[in-house]
Amino acid sequence: EVQLQASGGGLVQTGGSLRLSCATSGLTFDDYSFAWFRQAPGKEREGVAIIGIGDSSTYYRDSVEGRFTISSDDAKNAVYLEMNNLKPEDTAVYYCKALKYGNDYWGQGTQVTVSS
């Protein structure tokens, strides 16, 4: 059974940092790309960052580039999102996703709230 579990969200002040984790199981880790998405209230879910198969490449949406870093750890079968200099507009539920052609999986998400 494939499982993705996001954690590490919480309440932080503007300018603070959080480290999100996505623990995975039941999949061949190196066969997947991984991404972080987020969804704010009343808005569509949007991609935040993606890391390619075997850490081949990383991509970020413009609003987070330079502040967020996506990484993975093959030994732990985990994906991380280091979030620095957080802003109120980063407030959202953050979801991790495993991507493979014909076999994509979503985690449940973790709430990030950034206060002024």
N, C-alpha and C positions, 0 to 999 in steps of 0.2 A: 504494500500500500504506500503510495507516494504521499508524503506529508511535508508541508512547509509551514514553519511557525515563526512569525515575526515577533520581535520583542525589543525593548529598549526605549520605547516612547515615554513621554511624560510631559510635565510642565516645566518650561524653562523661560528665563527672561531674554529679552532682545539682546543679541550679542553672545548668547551662551552657546553651548555645544551639547550634542547628543550623539551617541553611537547606537545605531540600530543593527540588530542581528537577525538573520534569517537562517534558522536551523533546518536542514533538509534530511530526509531519509526516504528510503524506498526507490531511489533513482540512481542511475549511473552518473555521478556528479560531472565528470569531464565531458559528457555528451551534451550538456546544456549550456546555453547562455542564461544569464540571470539579469533581472531588471527590478528596479524599484519604481513603483507608481504611487501617486497620491491623489486623494480626492477630498476637496474642501466642501463644506456644506453648500448645497445648491449648485455645485459645479460638476463638470464632467471629470472623470478620472483622467489623469495626465501622466505621461511618462516623465520620470525624473532623471534616471541614469540607467545605463545598461553596461554590462561587462560581457565580452564575447567569450566563446568557447576557448578554454585553455588560457584565459587572460589575454587573448589576442589583441583586444582593443577595448577602450571605454568611451562612452558618449554621455554627454550631459545636456540638459536643456539650458538655454542661455541664462535663465534667472538663477541657477544654482552653480554654474560653472565657476570654479575658483573657490567655492565655499564648501562644496560637498565632494566626497571621494568614495567611490564604490570599489570594493575589493572582495576577494574570495580566498578561502583557505581550503585547499583540497583535502588536507589531512583531517579537517574537522567537518567537511561537507557543509560549509557555512558561507554565507554571503553577508557583507557588512556595508553599511552606509554611514560614514563619518560626516557629521553635519556640524559645520562651524559658522560662526557669525550669523546665527539664526535671526530671522525677521518674522514679524507677525504674519506676513503673507505666506510663510512656510507652514502655517497651521493647517493640518489636514490629517486624515488617516492614511498611513503609509502601508503599502502592500508590496510584498515581494512576489516575484513571478519567475518560474522556470520555463524557458522557451526551447522547444525542440519541434521541428516540423511534425505536425500531426499529434503532438503530445505536449501540450502546455498545461501548467499547473499554477494555481494561485494560492497564496497564503491568506490568513484571516485578517491581517493588518494590525497596526499598532498606532495609537493616537499620539500625535505630537501637537502640543499647544505652546505657542510662543506669546508671551505677554509683554506689554510695553514696560 
